[in-house]
Amino acid sequence: MSTLQISLAIVGGLVLAGVVAYNAWVTRRSAPRTARGLPEAEAAPQPDAGDTEPVGAVDPVMGDDPVDGGERIEPVLRDEPFQAVSVREDIRPAPAVAVTLSHVVTTPEKKPGLDALIDVIAPLQLDGPVSGDAVIAALPGTRRVGSKPFAVEGLVDDGGEWEAPRLGQRYKALQVGVQLANRAGALNDIEFSEFVMKAQGFADTIGAMPDFPDMRGEVARARELDAFASGHDAQLGLTLRARRAAWSPGYVSQNAARFGFVAGVLPGRMVLPGSVVGQAPILSLSFDPQAAMAEDPEQSALREVSLSLEVTHVPRSEQPYVKLRQAASALAEAMDGVITDDAGQLLGSDTMDRIGADLEALYDALDSHDLSAGSPQARRLFS
């Protein structure tokens, strides 16, 4: 073999080795980032007993799951009512933010039952005290009137508080009610008539006499409340997109846990718990549930995750919008991502500031109608 042939063979071997190395580098770079061991100080916090995500904002009196969903709407500060639009706000990645989204769990406030502000209430006249056992036995099979929750409450014989019927308790008065409006719309004539029939059947069973309010007035009140709710319902969301390498579900979960998020009850969902046990989550983080349920999740590639805020369900005191921006910036920095809207467009901090100002106006409007964000009445109305 000549010197030229040997040289060509060496050059060919080097070129082949270079191609193999390049292909390995490209493959490794395109593989999704996976979870890695973190220093003890950065280990994901373990959720407390009260950090579990509620399966739904279920009212203890109404007893039924609310309708889930509703259009995402962006609050805009104008003279006319807030307009319903699809929203996915975002900001350019900010410098690294030291965020500690820890929370202090406190005892939840007692949730009220029927409220004249958002319910039609019909008192029942009794001949004498009635037992909770008899009331429960007479309850209708369903606690819905059309798309609205139906409820029965009793006034405790010894204590004077209204509550949902309990075994072993005695009640000196009863009342029935149906919600005026929710995200399914306002109470209509047909639903009101169904409410009357259901309430009358219950009253006949326990030997009581119902006193129903005027249907015309209550239906008109329902429409007015629904109009206000439709103009002030707000759900904010933004999208985190990977700059280069995709993320595995474990990688996303690991980074989110560092900033206070805990696993939700559904695959591909994490939540930032509120400071009160039983309160709706402050924020939700979600990604493809099929990737989370894959046989080998670490081989699943995620190019984006979503952060969302149910504005009307979280008290203003929790500063949810501030935490939304902080969490988005911190996660984008940690995972080498960018924050965009649905169309993939970056939104500047000035736009985010304007949205924050509009939210303050929305909070004020809710407060002025005694439907403060995060209150039990607001959670029931906007569900």
C-alpha positions in Angstrom: 0.0 0.0 0.0 1.5 3.4 -1.0 1.9 6.4 1.2 -1.0 8.1 -0.6 -3.4 5.3 0.0 -2.5 5.2 3.7 -3.0 9.0 4.0 -6.4 8.8 2.2 -7.4 6.0 4.5 -6.5 8.0 7.6 -8.3 11.1 6.3 -11.4 9.0 5.5 -11.4 7.5 9.0 -11.1 11.0 10.5 -14.0 12.2 8.4 -16.1 9.2 9.3 -15.4 9.7 13.0 -16.3 13.4 12.7 -19.7 12.5 11.1 -20.4 10.0 13.8 -19.5 12.5 16.5 -21.6 15.2 14.9 -24.7 13.0 14.6 -24.3 12.0 18.3 -24.1 15.7 19.3 -27.2 16.6 17.2 -29.1 13.6 18.7 -28.2 14.5 22.2 -29.1 18.1 21.7 -32.5 17.3 20.2 -33.4 14.8 23.0 -35.8 16.2 25.7 -34.2 17.5 28.9 -34.8 15.1 31.7 -35.1 15.5 35.5 -31.8 15.4 37.4 -30.8 15.2 41.0 -31.0 18.5 42.7 -29.0 19.7 45.7 -30.7 19.2 49.0 -31.5 22.9 49.3 -33.2 22.9 46.0 -35.1 19.6 46.3 -38.8 19.8 45.4 -40.9 20.6 48.5 -43.3 17.9 49.6 -46.9 19.1 49.7 -48.6 19.4 53.0 -51.8 17.6 53.7 -53.7 20.7 52.7 -51.9 21.2 49.4 -54.0 18.8 47.4 -55.8 20.3 44.5 -59.6 20.4 44.9 -61.3 18.2 42.3 -63.6 21.2 41.6 -65.0 24.1 43.4 -67.8 22.1 44.9 -70.1 24.2 47.0 -70.8 22.3 50.3 -74.5 23.4 50.2 -75.2 22.8 46.6 -73.3 19.5 46.6 -72.8 19.3 42.8 -69.7 19.9 40.7 -69.9 23.1 38.7 -69.7 23.4 35.0 -66.1 23.4 34.2 -64.8 25.8 31.6 -66.0 29.1 30.2 -64.3 31.4 27.6 -61.0 32.9 28.4 -61.5 36.6 28.6 -59.0 39.4 28.9 -60.0 42.3 31.0 -59.5 45.6 29.1 -59.9 48.9 30.8 -62.6 50.7 28.7 -65.9 52.5 29.3 -67.9 49.6 28.0 -68.0 46.2 29.8 -65.1 43.9 29.7 -65.0 42.1 26.3 -64.7 38.3 26.0 -61.6 37.4 24.0 -59.2 34.4 23.8 -56.2 35.3 25.9 -52.7 34.0 26.4 -50.6 36.8 27.7 -46.9 36.9 28.0 -43.7 38.7 28.6 -40.1 38.5 27.4 -37.9 36.4 29.7 -36.8 38.6 32.5 -33.5 38.3 34.3 -33.3 35.5 36.8 -35.8 36.0 39.5 -35.3 34.6 43.0 -38.8 33.4 43.6 -40.0 31.5 46.6 -43.7 30.7 46.2 -44.1 29.1 49.6 -47.3 29.4 51.4 -48.6 29.4 55.0 -51.6 27.1 55.5 -54.3 28.6 57.6 -57.8 27.6 58.6 -60.4 28.3 55.9 -63.3 30.6 56.7 -66.7 29.0 57.1 -68.4 28.9 53.7 -71.9 30.4 53.7 -74.8 28.5 52.2 -77.7 30.1 50.3 -77.2 33.8 49.7 -79.9 36.2 48.5 -77.4 37.9 46.3 -77.0 34.9 43.9 -79.8 32.6 44.9 -83.6 32.4 44.7 -84.7 31.5 48.3 -88.1 30.1 49.3 -88.7 29.7 53.1 -90.8 26.7 54.2 -93.3 27.1 57.0 -93.2 24.2 59.5 -95.7 23.2 62.1 -92.9 22.4 64.5 -89.2 21.4 64.7 -88.2 18.6 62.2 -85.3 16.2 62.5 -82.3 16.2 60.1 -82.9 12.5 59.5 -86.4 13.3 58.1 -85.1 16.2 56.0 -82.3 14.1 54.5 -84.8 11.2 53.7 -87.1 13.7 51.9 -84.4 15.3 49.8 -84.9 15.0 46.0 -82.8 12.6 44.1 -80.8 15.3 42.2 -79.5 18.6 43.5 -79.8 20.3 40.1 -82.5 22.4 38.5 -81.6 22.4 34.8 -78.0 23.7 34.8 -78.3 25.3 38.3 -77.5 24.0 41.7 -80.5 23.3 44.1 -80.1 23.4 47.9 -82.0 22.8 51.1 -80.9 24.4 54.4 -82.1 24.1 58.0 -82.0 26.6 60.9 -80.6 24.8 63.8 -83.1 24.5 66.7 -80.4 25.1 69.3 -77.9 27.6 67.9 -79.7 29.6 65.3 -77.4 29.0 62.3 -78.4 27.9 58.8 -76.7 24.7 57.5 -77.0 21.8 55.1 -79.1 19.1 56.7 -77.2 16.7 59.1 -78.2 13.5 60.7 -79.1 13.8 64.4 -79.8 17.5 64.2 -83.1 19.3 64.7 -84.3 22.3 62.7 -86.9 24.9 63.6 -87.0 26.3 60.0 -86.2 25.2 56.5 -85.5 27.0 53.2 -84.9 25.9 49.7 -83.0 27.7 47.0 -81.7 27.6 43.4 -78.7 29.6 42.0 -79.7 32.6 39.8 -76.8 32.3 37.3 -73.5 30.5 36.6 -71.4 30.0 33.5 -74.2 28.1 31.9 -76.3 31.2 31.8 -79.2 32.8 33.8 -82.0 31.0 35.4 -84.9 30.9 32.9 -88.7 30.4 33.2 -88.5 26.7 32.6 -85.8 26.2 35.3 -87.7 28.4 37.7 -90.8 26.2 37.2 -88.8 23.1 37.7 -87.4 24.6 40.9 -91.0 25.2 42.1 -92.0 21.6 41.4 -89.0 20.2 43.1 -89.3 22.4 46.1 -93.1 21.7 46.4 -92.5 17.9 46.2 -89.9 18.2 49.0 -92.2 20.4 51.1 -95.1 18.0 50.7 -93.0 15.1 51.9 -92.0 16.8 55.2 -95.4 18.6 55.7 -94.3 22.1 55.1 -95.7 25.1 53.2 -93.3 26.9 50.7 -93.5 30.6 50.1 -92.1 31.2 46.6 -91.0 34.7 45.3 -92.4 36.1 42.1 -91.1 34.3 39.1 -90.9 37.4 36.8 -88.8 39.4 39.3 -86.4 36.5 40.0 -85.9 35.7 36.4 -85.2 39.4 35.7 -82.7 39.4 38.6 -81.0 36.3 37.2 -80.5 38.0 33.8 -79.1 41.1 35.4 -76.7 39.0 37.5 -75.7 37.0 34.4 -75.0 40.1 32.4 -72.7 41.4 35.1 -70.9 38.0 35.4 -70.5 37.7 31.6 -68.7 41.1 31.5 -66.4 40.4 34.5 -65.4 36.8 34.1 -61.6 36.5 33.5 -59.3 33.6 33.0 -55.7 34.5 32.1 -53.2 32.2 30.5 -49.7 32.2 29.0 -47.5 29.7 27.3 -43.9 28.7 28.0 -42.1 27.5 24.9 -38.7 25.7 24.7 -36.0 27.8 22.9 -34.0 24.8 21.8 -34.1 21.3 23.4 -37.5 20.0 24.4 -38.5 19.2 28.0 -39.5 15.9 29.5 -42.5 15.8 31.9 -40.2 15.0 34.8 -38.0 18.0 33.9 -40.9 20.4 33.9 -42.3 18.9 37.2 -38.9 19.2 38.8 -38.5 22.8 38.0 -42.1 23.7 38.8 -41.8 22.0 42.2 -38.8 24.3 43.0 -41.2 27.3 42.8 -43.9 25.8 45.0 -46.1 23.9 42.5 -47.5 20.5 43.6 -49.0 17.7 41.6 -52.6 18.0 40.7 -55.2 15.3 40.5 -55.1 15.1 36.7 -52.1 13.9 34.7 -50.1 16.7 33.2 -51.3 19.3 35.8 -49.7 21.0 38.7 -51.0 23.7 40.9 -49.7 26.5 43.2 -51.8 26.1 46.4 -53.3 29.1 48.1 -52.6 30.1 51.7 -56.0 28.8 53.0 -56.9 25.1 53.1 -59.6 24.3 50.6 -59.1 27.5 48.6 -58.9 27.3 44.8 -55.3 27.0 43.5 -53.6 30.3 42.8 -52.1 29.1 39.5 -52.3 26.0 37.4 -49.5 24.6 35.2 -50.5 22.1 32.5 -48.9 20.1 29.7 -49.8 17.2 27.4 -51.4 14.6 29.6 -50.5 11.8 27.2 -46.9 12.7 27.7 -47.3 12.5 31.4 -49.0 9.0 31.1 -46.5 7.6 28.6 -44.8 4.3 29.3 -41.5 6.1 29.6 -42.4 9.8 30.4 -38.7 10.8 30.3 -38.6 10.0 26.6 -41.6 12.2 25.9 -40.8 15.6 24.4 -42.7 18.7 25.4 -42.2 21.9 23.5 -44.6 24.0 25.6 -46.4 24.2 28.9 -49.3 26.5 30.0 -49.7 28.7 33.1 -53.2 29.9 33.9 -55.0 32.0 36.5 -58.7 31.8 37.3 -59.0 35.4 38.3 -62.5 35.3 39.9 -61.6 32.3 42.0 -58.5 33.7 43.7 -58.5 36.5 46.3 -56.7 39.7 45.4 -54.8 39.4 48.6 -52.9 36.4 47.2 -51.5 38.7 44.5 -52.1 36.0 41.9 -51.1 38.1 38.8 -47.8 39.1 40.4 -47.1 35.4 41.1 -48.1 34.5 37.6 -45.6 36.8 36.1 -42.9 35.8 38.6 -43.4 32.1 38.1 -43.4 32.5 34.3 -40.2 34.5 34.3 -38.5 32.2 36.7 -39.5 29.0 34.9 -38.5 30.4 31.5 -35.1 31.4 32.9 -34.6 28.0 34.5 -35.7 25.9 31.6 -34.3 28.1 28.8 -37.7 29.0 27.4 -39.6 32.0 26.2 -43.1 33.2 27.2 -45.6 33.8 24.3 -49.2 34.1 23.4 -51.1 31.4 21.4 -49.6 32.7 18.2 -46.1 32.5 19.5 -45.7 36.3 19.8 -43.7 37.7 22.6 -45.5 40.4 24.7 -43.5 43.1 26.4 -43.6 44.0 30.0 -45.5 47.2 29.2 -48.4 45.2 27.9 -48.3 43.0 31.0 -48.3 46.1 33.2 -51.5 47.4 31.3 -53.2 44.0 31.9 -52.3 44.3 35.6 -53.9 47.7 35.7 -57.1 46.3 34.0 -57.2 43.5 36.5 -57.2 46.0 39.4 -60.2 47.7 37.8 -61.9 44.3 37.5 -61.2 43.5 41.2 -62.7 46.9 42.1 -65.9 46.2 40.1 -66.3 42.8 41.7 -65.8 44.3 45.2 -68.5 46.9 44.5 -71.0 44.2 43.8 -70.1 42.2 46.9 -68.7 39.5 44.6 -65.0 39.9 45.5 -62.6 37.5 43.7 -62.1 34.3 45.7 -65.2 34.7 47.8 -67.6 31.7 48.0 -70.3 33.7 46.1 -67.9 34.5 43.3 -66.6 31.0 43.0 -70.2 29.7 42.7 -71.3 32.4 40.2 -68.2 32.0 38.0 -68.4 28.2 37.8 
